[in-house]
Amino acid sequence: MSIERRDFLKAVGAGALAATIKPPFTNEQKSSGENEQKVHHDFRTNNPGVEYFCLGNGLVLAAVQVSPKPEDGTHCGMLFMSTEHFARKMSTYLFHPERGLQNTRFTAVIDGKGYVAEYDKSKVHWEYPDGIPTIVMEWEAGSCSVREELMCPINDPAVVRSVSIHNKGRTDVQAGGTVLLYPNLMYFDEYSVDRKRMTLSASGYQTMQLFTFEEATAGDRHLNIRLGEIPAGGTKSAIIVLTLNMKRLAVEKKGMQRMLEETKRYWAGRAAFDAGNEHLNHLFDCSKTGLRAGVARSGKMDASIWQYNFEWVRDSSMVAIGCALSGHTDIAEALLRRILERSVDDEGRAIDASRHRPPATIELDQNGELIYTLWTHWVWTGSDAVIKDYWPKIKAVADYVLRPEFRDPATGLLKNSREFWERDPSFGVREGYELAYQVWNIVGLQAGSEIASHMKDPAAERRWLAASRLMRDSFLHHPTHSFVDDGKFIKRRLTDGQVQRTFEPPNRKAMPPGVPLNVESVSYINPDTASVLPMMLGVLDPRSSVALKTLESMEELWNQRWTTGGYARYHVTSEPDSPGPWPFATMFLARAYFEAGNDEKVWRALDWLLKAPGGKAGAWFECYVDRPVPPLPPLGIVIWTWAEIVTFFVHHLLGVQPTPKTLVIRPRLLQGLDGIKAKVVVRGRDVVLDLKRTTAEVSAMVNRKRVDLKDGALILPLPQKNLTVEMNI
């Protein structure tokens, strides 16, 4: 079986431990292994309480690790890598096998004594001066306080660390600091020191340089920065720069001021959101920041940072939507071009886990998702360049799912032997029709028909529109094959129309020991969070009886076998991994519950995201589970979660939904919010929103002129200039 997300549970070895080196001890010690070299515990991604503040620009990715206990990770250690090259945590560029991330910290030297950030004497948080995402570390160093600010210039492969030391005492102090460059030994094998310009360099597969603009002396692996005397109440600062494949001379020639101005302009051109609620603002801002950090300029994207080192059309498509909605249209276009160039073949087959599957186990939702994403990018940006450049391949993507091995001609429904969460016959999946495959292609083919109309391809327009309509009608109403059973949506029907209610693996004992699919006697497949896709995507009235009963059934997935909150993907008994909540699946429910008008459940989901590990930093693991057995990949930061959060805020809460011909704005304020001020970018124009709750008549003004609403929605021509929209709702 080829390796994928599921197959890691059976096939991937513990590669981190393979790098250990046996020292030349006695034979007895060698055989016992008690004195073997150990990889520093920083190599683990999800030690208890560890979080990551992620920063990047598509050229480099940096992350600050926050750890409550030294044995669980280096507090305020920094990871650094190229976004163009996937990595595990231990193969990032500053990871040292024996020291982990310890050498990446700034050491403050006060009157000859060194201090580093300690968890109980520090605060790490986000700030956004001039809109620029900035990681701020504030901590104590004897009688002084230290403030570190990390930012990433938008066009340069560098991280800039500004350090300020403030003397809180009553007497003068002598102050300075030390920074080290200890590169990962796997990638960098040559080191040099420029003692004239006080610059440290490491080269090998790539090149890093570390330098400061302040007075300093250089050792073989460190810089001692001299700040001199700081009087009582005084402050002195230093700027430290770490570059990747960019020489100090180039940084100096360009200048920090120009870098800063470029960065300000970039972030000023993205979406903005202020609900008067610091928690909601944090969710939006860190997600917008994460989308820029997680995707390379080429559109290359690891589905989970430090985890998979693979690409999925599904994940990249969802991220491209989040990018389009947050104003990162450059990232969205790069993602789409890479997908169409590298991740889809001429037949229209979409890759998952960076490879193509045979028809029986291919992920059919990906085709619909990609077409819908192309449509979303087009209506938000007004640019059809990607569509024109790849029109034959796009047609192949849409037509691929209509092939006879998938599509039943009578119902129009799509079948094979794989399900949305990537289980296949070895997990008990029988040939049949999967809900997610229908919903995404109903939506995708409908969107594709509008693209075909724009491309003046009437045959494709008619073909895809007819296929979408037949599929939707069968999905909702067919007497034997609809996806409604007992008044709610079900996940899967077999080809004869029977509901597949359980998974029975051919060999349960082939599943990892201890996981539910190994030990349970009956493995139920419903409920499944993918069953709320029709409400998320507008295939069904989200306040209909079917929608509400489906949502009610989802509550079985909250705290199934844990007490910390969050929704699982599906019924725990059919889980071949460990039971636990998943952030992006939880966002599925938040989006669906919002459309259904259940604000209590929306707030509960958002509150869980804020309180879960990663909530303070704004970077969430794929799931929160206690995996019982190796070999397993390390859990990583899933970029898709950021996209789901942005989509919730923009598409649902703000209700900004452009079409090929109109701009529809249909906002709804969550209970507890009195207003929102926001900005989105539609067709290159700023649309500034000022939304206020009212108990009087709903109303709207556009550029200070009153405009009538239609069924609570503002429907405007596509913007030709910047707009200011004021709505009382």
N, C-alpha and C positions, 0 to 999 in steps of 0.2 A: 504494500500500500504506500502511495506517495505521501510525503510529509505535508501537513497542513496544520491549521490551528488545532483540530481534533487529534491529529496523528502525533502531535508532540507528546500527548499523554502516553503514547506507546513506543515512540521511535527515537526521540532525541536524547542523547546522552548528556550527562552532567559535564559539559565542556569546560566549565570554569575550573573544575578540579583537575582537569588534564594538564593544566599548566604548572602544577606544583612540581618542585624540584627536590629530589632526595639528596640530603647532605651525606658526606662520606663518614657516617658513624659506624659503630660496630655492627657485625652481622646480626647480633641479637636485636639491636635497636632498629636496624633496617627491616628485619622481618616483622617486628611488632608495629612499626609505623609510628611509634609514639613521638619520634623526633623529626618527622617529616616537616618540611617547610609548609606553612599554611598561608593560603591567600588571605589578604586582609579582609575583614568582615564587611568593608565598604562595597565589596563586589555584589552583595545582595541588594536587590532593589527595594524590597518591601519589609525591611526590619520594622519592629513595632514603633509606631509613631513617626516614622520618617516621611518627610514631604519634600517636594522639589518645586522651586520657583524657576520656571523655564523662560528663557530669553533667547531671541535669535532674529536673523534677518534673511534666511534662505541661503546664506553663505556659511555661517557658523551657528552652532547651537550651544548655549551655555545653560547650566542649571546650578542653582545653589541648593545644597542639601541641608535640611534642617533636621536635627536628630536630638531627641530628649535625653538619650543616654550614650556615653562614649562607646559602650560595647555594641551599640546598634548602628553606629555610623558617626562619621566625623561631622560635628556641627559646624555649619557655615563652610564646609568644603565645597569646591567648585568642580563641576564636570565641564568638559570642553571638547567639541568635536566638529567635524565638517558635516553639514546637513546633506551633502551630496554622497556621503558614504555611511551606510548603516553600521551600527555598532551595538554590541552588548555593553553593559555598564563598565565592565572591566577592560574593554577595548577602546574606551574613550581616551583622549590624548594626554590627560594628566593623571591617569590612574597608575599607581605604583603597586607592584604585587605585595610588598611587605608593609607599605605605609598607606595604602589606599589613597584617600584624598587629603591626608594630613598636611602635605606640603603645599597645598593650594591656598591655604589661609594667609591672611595678612596678620603679621605679628606686630603689635604696637610695643615700642620700647620706651619706657618711662623711667628716667633716672637710672638707666642701666638694667632694668628688669623687664622681661618680656611678658606680654599678655596676648592671649587669643580669645576669641568669642566663646563664651560658655552659655549653655542653653538657659540656665536659670538667671543669667545676668545679661540677657540679650533680647532683642525684639527684631524679627525679620518680617517685612511687609512690603506691599507694593505702593509706589507713588507714581504719579503721572505728570511731572512738571512739563508744561507746554505740550501736554498730550503724549510725552515720550514714556513708554513703559520703563520703569526703573526699580530695581530690587534694592531695598534699603535695609542695611544691617546696622543696628544701634546696640552698642554694648559697653561694658564698663572695663576700664584698664587702670586699676589703682585709683588715684585721685582724679583721673581723667575719664571723659566719655569719648567714644569713637563712633563715628558715623561713616559707613561705607555705602557708596552708591554705585551700582553696576548698571550700565546701559550699553546698548549695541547700536553703533552708527549704522544707519539703514543701508548704505551702499558699500560698506567696507568690511572685510573679514576680520573683525576685531571685537574685543570686549574692553570697554573703558571702565576702570575702577577709580572713582574719586574717593579719597580718604581724608577725613577731617578729624583732628584731635583737639578736643576742648578741655582746657584746664579748669576743673571745677573747684580746685583747692584754693588755699589762701597764700600759697607760696609758689614761686616760679619753679618750673620743671624743665629738664632737658628731654626732648622728645625726638623720636624717629620711628622707623619701622623697617621690617624685613619682609621681602617677598622672595619666593623660590621658584625656579623652573626645573622641576624633576619630571621629564616627559615619560610617557609610556614606553617601556623598553622594547615592546613589540614593533614599534613604528619609527622610533627615533634612535639612531645609533651614533650620531656625531654631534658633538657639543663644542661651542666656541664662545669666547667672551671678548667683547670689544671694550677694553678698559679705558679707552679714550672717550667713547660715547656712552659707556656704561650700559651696554646692551647684551643680554643673554640670548643665545640662539641654540636651537636644537633642530637637526635635520635628519632626514631619512626618506620615508615615503612622502612626507610633506615637510614643511618648515614652520617652526614657531619662533617668534621673538617676544621677549619681555623687556620692557624698559619704562623709565619714568622721566618726566620732564623736570624733576627736582634734582637738587644736589644729591649725589649718591656715590657709593663705592661698590665695586662688583667683585664677587668671589666666583668660584667655578660654577656654582649653582644658585647663587643668591645675589640680591641687591640690598644693600643697607642704605636706607633713605634718611638723610639728615634734615630734620626740621628745625633743630636748634632749640633755643630757649623759648618757652611759651609762658608768658606772665600769667598771674592769677586772673581768671576770667577771660583769658585770650584763647584764640583758635588758630591753628595752622593746618594747611592742607597740602595734599600731593595728588597727582594724577598718574596712574599706572596703566599701561596699555599692554595687552596680550594680543598678538596678531597671528593669523594663519596665512602663510604664503603671501605676506605683504611686509615689505621691509620698512624699518623705521624711517628711512629717508623718504619713502612715499607718503607716510603718515605726516611727517613734518612738512613736506612740500604742499600737501593738500591743506593741512591745518585743521586743528580741532574745531575751530569756529565754523568752518565750512561744513564739516561733518555734522555738527550740531544743527545747523540751519537746514541741511538736506533732510535730516531726521525729523525735525519739527514739521517741515512741509509734508513729508510722507504721512505722518500720523494725523495731521490736520485734514488730510483728504480722506480719512476713513470714517466709518459710522461712529456716532457718539450716542450715549444713553445716560440719562439721569432721572431716576424715579424718586429722588429724595429719600432713598433707602440704601444705605451703604452696602447691605448684603446683596441686593439685586445688582447694584452698580458693579460690585466686585465680580459677580458671576459673568456679567457681560464683558467687562474690561479684560479680565484675565483670559477669557475665551478668545476675544479678538487678538490679544497678544500672542496666545498660544498658536493660533492658526498661522501667524507669520513665522513663529519660531519653528514649527514642526515640518514645514514643507520647503524643499529645496527650490532654488531659482529655476531649475530644470523641470519642476513638477514632480520630482521623485519624492516619495513619501512612505516611510515605514508605517505600517498599519498600527504598530504600537512601539513607541520609542524604547529601545534597549530590549525588546522582547522578541519580535518575529523576524525582523530583517527581511520581510517579504512585502509585496504590494498586492492589494485587492482592488478591482474596479469598483466594487461596492463602497469600500471605505473612502477611496479617493473621490468618488462621485459625491458622497455626502459632504465631504470636506469642501469640495468645490462649490457646493450650494452655500455652505456657511460662509465661504470667502466672498461669494458674490453679494450676499446679503449684508456683510459687514464692511463692504467697500474695498476689500482686497481683490479687486477684479483682475489684477495682474497675476495673482496666485491662482485664481480660478482658471484663467486661460492657460497657464502653464500646466496645471493638472490635466485639463482636458486634452491639450495637445500631446502630452506624454501618454495618456490613456490610449488615444487614437493611433498614436505612432507605434507604441510598444506593447500595449496591454490588450489590444483587440486585433485579431487576424482578419484576413480578407473574407473569410467565411462569416465573420460576425461573432466569433467565439470570444468571450471575455475571460481573462485569467483570474484565478484566485490563488493565493499563496505563490504568486509569481509563476504560475504554470497553467496550461490548458488541461481540461478534464474531458473524458469521453462523454458523449451525450447523456448516458444514464446517470451520471453524477455531477453534471455541470450545474452551476448556480444560476438559474434562469432569471432570478430577480435582477441580476446585474445589468442585463440588457435594457430593461425598462428604466432602471435607475439612471443609467448613462444618458438615455434619450431625454428623460425628464431634466437632468442636470444641464444638458446642452440647451434645452428650451429655457431653463431658468437663467442661465448666463446670457442668452440672447435677449430675453425681455428686460433683464435688469440693466444690461450694458448698451443695448442697441446695436452691438457689433455682431455681424454674421460671418466674420472672417474665418473662424474655426469651422463653422458649418460648411462654408463654400470650399475650404481647403480639403475637407475630408468627406464630402458628400457621398461618394460611392461606398466608403466604409461605414458611414452612419446608416445608410440604407441597408447594408448587410447586417448590421447590429439589430435593427428593428425587424428585419425579415427572418433572422435566424430563429427566433422563438416560434415562428409560424410554420416551421418545418413539420412534416407529418409524424416524425418520431416523437414530437412533443405535443402537438396540437390535435385535440379531438375535433373533427370537422363539424360535428353536430352542436357541440356546446361551446367550442372555441377555447376551452380550458386547456391548460398546459400541464403535462405530467412528466415525471421521471422518478428516480429512486433516491433523491437527495432532498434534504429539508433546509430551511433558512439558516439554522444554526450549525449547519455542516455535518450533521449526522447522516449516515448512509446505510446500506443494507447490513453492514457489520454491526451497526447499533440497533438494528431492528426496523429500519425504514423500509416499507414495502412500496412497490411502484404505485404512484397515485398523484393526486393533485394537491399542491401546497398553497396555502392561503397567500403567503407573501409573493409567490411567483405570479399569481393572478393579479393581485392588487397593484404591484409595481408595473406590470405590463399594461393593465388597464389605463393607468395614469400615463405611462411612458408612450404608449402608442397614440393616445389622444394628443399628447404634446407633440409627438412626431408628425401627426397629420397637419398641425399648424405650421410646423417647420417646412413640411413638404409643400404646403400652399405658398409659403414665402419663397421657396425655391422653384416654384412653378413646375411642380412634378405632380400633376393631378392623379396619375395612376397610383403613386405611393400614398398620396393623401387619401384617396378612396379606400385603398386596401387597409391601411392602418386604422382609419376611423371605423370602418366596418368591423375589423377584428376587435378593437377596443369595445365597441358597443355590444357585440355578441358576447364577449367575455364578461363584461359587466352585468349584462342581463342574466346570464347563466349563474354567475357568482352570487347574485342576490336572489334570483327567483326560480331557478330550474327545479322542476319537481323532484328530481332524484340526485342532482349534483350541485345544488347550491351549497354555499358555505354557512348557511344558517341551520342550526340544529337545536331544538329545545329553546328556541327564541334567542339564541346568541351565536356568535361566530365560533366555528371550530377550525382547528389548524389544518386538518388533512382528510381527504377522501380517497378511497381506493378507486381503481378504474371502474369497478362495478357499481360505484355509488355508496358503498358502505363507508361509514366513518371509521377511520383508524384511530382507536382510542388509546392503544398501548403500543409500546415498543418491546419486542421480545428478541434480544440479540441471539444469533445462532449459537453463540458460546459466551455466556455471561462471564465465565471465568477468564476470558481473554481480556476483559476490561480491567483497568488498574485495580489492584486490591483495595477494598474499603470504600470505593465510590459507589453511589446508589445503584448505578446500572449493573454493578457487579453483585451487590448483596440483596437488592430488593426482589421480592417474588413477583410483584406486578409493577410495571413502569408506565405511569400515565403520561400522556403527551399534552393534555389540556389541563389547565389554561396555559397559554403561551402569549408573551407580551406582543409578539408580532401580530396577534389578532386585533390589535387596536389600530393597525395601519389604515384601515378604511376610514376611521374617524380622523386620524391625523391628516390624511391626504384628500379628504372631501369626496370619497367614493360613496359614502352613506351619510345621511343627516346625523350629526354627532349627538343629537338630543332625542333620537328615535328610541323606541323601546328596545330594538335589537342592540343598539349602541350602548344604552344604559345597562342592559343586562350583561353584555359582554364586559363592560368595565367593572361591574359588580363582581364578576367571576375572577377578575384579576387580583382582588384583594387576598386571595389564597396565596399569592406569590410574595406578599409582604411579610417579612419575618417568618419564613417557612420553618427553618430549623436554626434560627439565630435570633438575637434580640436587639440588634443594632440598627434595624430599619433598612430600607431599600428593597427594590423588587428584584427577584431572580428573573432569568430569561423565560423559564417554563417550569412545569411541575418537577419538583426536586427528585422524584422517584426515577425519572428518566435521564438523570444527570450523569454523564460519564466523567465529569470533573467533580470538584468539591462543591457542596451547596454554599451559596452566598449571593449577595446582591451585586448587580451590574449597573454602573452609572448611566451608560447610554440607553439601556433598556428602561431604566427608571425615567429618563427623559422622554421616551416614547409615551409612557403613561402620563407624564406632566402635560405633554402636548395634547393628548387625547382628552384628558380631564378638563383642560382649559376650554377646548371646543365644546365640551359637554356642559360647561358652566359650573363645574364642581371645584370652586376655588380652594376649599379646605384641603382637598387631595393634592392640588397643585402646590400649595404652600408647604405641605408635608414633604413632598418630593424635593423641592428646592431647599428646604431646611436640612434635609438629610444630606444633600450634596455639600452644603456648607459645613456640616459637622463631621462628615466622613473624613478619614485620612486623605489628605490632599486638598480639603476644602479651603484651608487658610491660604495655601499657596496657589490654589486654582489650577491644579493638575492632578487628574484622577487616574488611578490604575484601571486596567480593564475590568477587574472584578475584585471583590474583597472576600477571599476564601482562604481556608487553611488546607492547602493541598497535601494529601497524605503520603504520596509516594513519588519518588523520582522514577525515571528521568522527566523533568518538566522544564519548560523555558522560564526565565525570570519574568515576573509580571512587569509590565511597562506602562507608560503613559499613552493612553489611546487618544489620538487626535480627533477622531470622530466625535467624542464627547463634547469637545469645544464647539464643533459644528452644530450639534443638536441644541446646545444652549443658545447659540446665536440665532438659530432658526426659530426657537421658541420665542425669543424676545422680538424679533423683527417680523416674522411671518404671522405669528399668532397674537402676541400682546400688542404690538404696534399696528398689526393688521395691514402692513404695506405689501401689496400683492399686484405688481404690474402684470399686464397681459400684452400680447402683441400690439394692441391698439389703444389701451387705456391704462391709467394708473388708478388702481383701486386702493383706498385706504379705509379699513374697517377695524378700528381699534376697540379694545375693551379693557378697562382698568380692573385689575385684580382687586378683590375686597381688601381694604386697608390702604390702598393707594389713592391719593387725592389728585395726583397729576403726574405727568411725565414730560420731560423736555428731551428731545432726541433729534438726531440728524441721520438720514440715510442718503445714499448716493444712487440715483436712478438715471441711467443714460448720461452719466457724466455730470449731472446737475445735483446740487445740494437740495434736498427736501427737508426743511427744518420743521419739526413737529412740536407744537405746544398743546398738550392734551390736558384737559381739566375735567374733574368730576362736577356734575351739576345735578341739582334736583329740579331745575327748570327745564325748558324746552332744549332739546339737543340742537346744536347749530355748528356751523363751520364758516371760517373765513380763509380765503386764499389770497395772499399778498394784500391783505386788508380789505378785500371785497367779499361780501357775503355770497356763499354758494349753497344751493340746496342739497340736502342729503337724500339718498334713495335707499330705503330699507336700512337706515343706519349707516350707510356707506357713502363715502365721498368718491365720486367717479369723475376723473379728470382726463383731459388729453395727456398724452405722454409729454413730460416736461421738455420745453425748449430753452428754459432759463431756470435759475434758482427759484425755489418756491418756499414761502413761509405759510404753514398751515396751522391755523388755530381751531381747535375743536372743543366744544363743551359736550361731554358725553355722559 
